[in-house]
Amino acid sequence: MTTQIDIERIRAETPGLINVVHLLASGSALMPTPVIDAIMNHTLLEAEIGGYEAHDRQAGMLDKVYESAAKLIGAKRHEIALLENATAAWCQAFYALPLKPKSRILTCEAEYAANYVAFLHRAKRDDLIIEVVPSDATGAVDIAALERAMGDDVGLISLTWVPTNGGLVNPAAEVGKIARKYDVPFLLDACQAAGQMQIDVNTLGCDFLSATGRKFLRGPRGTGFLYVREKWLETIEPAMIDHFGAPWVARDRYELRKDARRFETWENSYALRAGLGAAFDYVETIGIDVIEARVTALAKHCRDLLSQCSNILVRDIGTKQCGIVSFTTEGGNPAKIVSQMREAGFAIGASASSSTRLDAERRNLPTVLRIAPHYYNTEDEIERCVKQLQAYI
Ligand SMILES: Cc1ncc(COP(=O)(O)O)c(C=O)c1O
């Protein structure tokens, strides 16, 4: 276990820990005090002097959120758009991409439900073909199969880096290499990765990356962001625009903003953005490398403990595994176990097969239970959680 982390300070700055042993960062993590303060302060300022006036007064701080997001993922500030969640961010990129009829979308078995229904939607509307690249023996997307699937008619590679239903970390950078080699747009869903692991868009080779605020980033609900590689800003038109993303410069003309904020609209929750900015800064004060090491170690500890229980089956796949631990139990019903655990003071989650249908069908998975520790958790909390679980199986 890494010792570089000031766990006492971090726990003192996480007020929710008084009420709950929270082990569900893959759902919505506990916000730290600076995030809560940023949201509250901005909201109070809006009440005290007015929404527009508060916005003006906090303009510098609100502007810095783009810089902080960019820094976290190795991007440039003008490549960032702030949106209300990861799905909105992902959809902005996906629906903006011009895809010719009969072109193929290559995706993986871990793809998230929201993304896949959008594929189905555009496949129906725009006459596209969805092709699922199989997984390799470890459960990760098969890179050799992806390369074999490449061809002139591939319009997009879309990958979920870390799925919602378990610890798998797909080899996103390897996928990015293939996307670059064949010059095909690469859209990366980094929703479950952001805040728990190091992200560098240049190493990843992605053209677009979407993420949410409320999960491992510890930001508020209702926040997310999109990364758009600079080169796309010369050509890409959002599927929908307003006069913020595309100012109305003459009766018959709009001009798209030069930056990724063309994907945003005029009205936003600035209090939540302030909170998201504080969340980025909080990650920086701890260090994403330190966070990654601790989250990975805590999750491994959890997996090891669960594996020792004869009535529990750990379901995580892949060689590289992250902070999400998935498992099924011999007895008990997942939804009931989650609510029983909640009553006992433990927040864990369940993930239905329909969230990751392809993977669930391939592995014949029922609803799985999820434990996703964050760096503010302790080994003792995990041990108590696993012990408590036994009461309901
Ligand atoms: C892998 C993955 N992608 C995308 C999303 C969607 O994120 P949001 O709810 O912020 O739109 C989730 C949410 O759980 C997810 O797990």
The ligand as an SDF file (V2000), in Angstrom:
LIG
                    3D

 16 16  0  0  0  0  0  0  0  0999 V2000
  -18.6450    3.1740  -18.7600 C   0  0  0  0  0  0  0  0  0  0  0  0
  -19.6460    4.2650  -18.6040 C   0  0  0  0  0  0  0  0  0  0  0  0
  -19.8290    5.1470  -19.6080 N   0  0  0  0  0  0  0  0  0  0  0  0
  -20.7110    6.1490  -19.5230 C   0  0  0  0  0  0  0  0  0  0  0  0
  -21.4880    6.3140  -18.4060 C   0  0  0  0  0  0  0  0  0  0  0  0
  -22.4810    7.4330  -18.3790 C   0  0  0  0  0  0  0  0  0  0  0  0
  -22.0960    8.4410  -17.5160 O   0  0  0  0  0  0  0  0  0  0  0  0
  -23.1180    9.5820  -17.1060 P   0  0  0  0  0  0  0  0  0  0  0  0
  -24.1430    8.9190  -16.2400 O   0  0  0  0  0  0  0  0  0  0  0  0
  -22.3320   10.6220  -16.4150 O   0  0  0  0  0  0  0  0  0  0  0  0
  -23.7360   10.0930  -18.3590 O   0  0  0  0  0  0  0  0  0  0  0  0
  -21.3480    5.4360  -17.3270 C   0  0  0  0  0  0  0  0  0  0  0  0
  -22.1740    5.5790  -16.1220 C   0  0  0  0  0  0  0  0  0  0  0  0
  -22.2370    4.7720  -15.2680 O   0  0  0  0  0  0  0  0  0  0  0  0
  -20.3910    4.3920  -17.4380 C   0  0  0  0  0  0  0  0  0  0  0  0
  -20.2150    3.5290  -16.4330 O   0  0  0  0  0  0  0  0  0  0  0  0
  1  2  1  0
  2  3  1  0
  2 15  2  0
  3  4  2  0
  4  5  1  0
  5  6  1  0
  5 12  2  0
  6  7  1  0
  7  8  1  0
  8  9  2  0
  8 10  1  0
  8 11  1  0
 12 13  1  0
 12 15  1  0
 13 14  2  0
 15 16  1  0
M  END
$$$$
